[in-house]
Amino acid sequence: MIKEINHTCGKLNEKLGISIPLPNPGKETLKTTSVCHFVVGAGLVAAGVVFSSKWCAVLGGIGIISSIVLHQESNGGNDEP
């Protein structure tokens, strides 16, 4: 998924005549980021429960979903033939 987004953005950069280098994170970077997102997301969900804050719990849920997506991306994703 990241490669596809980088490819699309690269085409757009060429059409606009600009040169912006896009990051291409490795597997270890994606795994580390996945763990960080999970920890922060779980903390936000816990804080949302303790303080009765719906927004905090929703943001925590989004963080956990993000960690799952990043983990799948680090394992090769499901878009490879």
C-alpha positions in Angstrom: 0.0 0.0 0.0 2.8 2.4 0.8 4.6 1.7 -2.4 1.4 2.4 -4.4 0.8 5.7 -2.6 4.5 6.7 -3.2 4.2 5.8 -6.9 1.0 7.9 -7.3 2.5 10.8 -5.4 5.6 10.5 -7.6 3.5 10.8 -10.8 1.7 13.8 -9.3 5.0 15.4 -8.5 6.2 14.9 -12.1 3.1 16.5 -13.5 3.4 19.5 -11.2 7.1 19.8 -11.9 8.3 19.5 -8.3 10.7 17.2 -6.7 9.8 16.0 -3.2 11.5 12.8 -2.0 9.1 10.4 -0.4 10.1 8.1 2.5 10.1 4.4 1.9 10.1 2.8 5.4 11.6 -0.6 6.0 10.0 -3.6 7.8 11.7 -2.8 11.1 10.5 0.8 11.0 6.9 -0.3 10.3 7.0 -2.8 13.1 8.4 -0.2 15.6 5.8 2.3 14.5 3.0 -0.3 14.8 4.0 -1.0 18.4 4.1 2.7 19.3 0.7 3.2 17.8 -0.7 0.3 19.7 0.7 1.5 23.0 -0.5 5.1 22.5 -3.9 3.8 21.3 -4.4 1.5 24.2 -3.4 4.3 26.6 -6.0 6.6 25.0 -8.7 4.0 25.2 -7.9 3.4 28.9 -7.9 7.1 29.6 -11.2 7.5 27.7 -12.7 4.8 29.9 -11.3 6.2 33.2 -12.2 9.8 32.4 -15.5 9.0 30.5 -14.1 10.8 27.4 -15.7 9.5 24.2 -13.2 11.4 22.0 -10.2 10.0 23.8 -11.6 6.5 23.4 -12.3 7.0 19.7 -8.8 8.4 19.1 -7.4 5.4 20.9 -9.4 3.0 18.8 -8.1 4.8 15.6 -4.6 4.4 17.0 -5.1 0.6 17.5 -6.6 0.2 14.0 -3.6 2.1 12.6 -1.2 -0.3 14.5 -3.0 -3.3 12.9 -2.7 -1.8 9.4 1.0 -1.0 9.9 1.6 -4.5 11.3 0.0 -6.1 8.2 2.0 -3.7 5.9 5.2 -4.7 7.6 4.4 -8.4 7.0 4.0 -7.8 3.3 0.4 -6.8 3.3 -2.3 -8.6 1.3 -1.7 -6.8 -2.0 1.2 -8.8 -3.2 0.6 -11.3 -6.0 
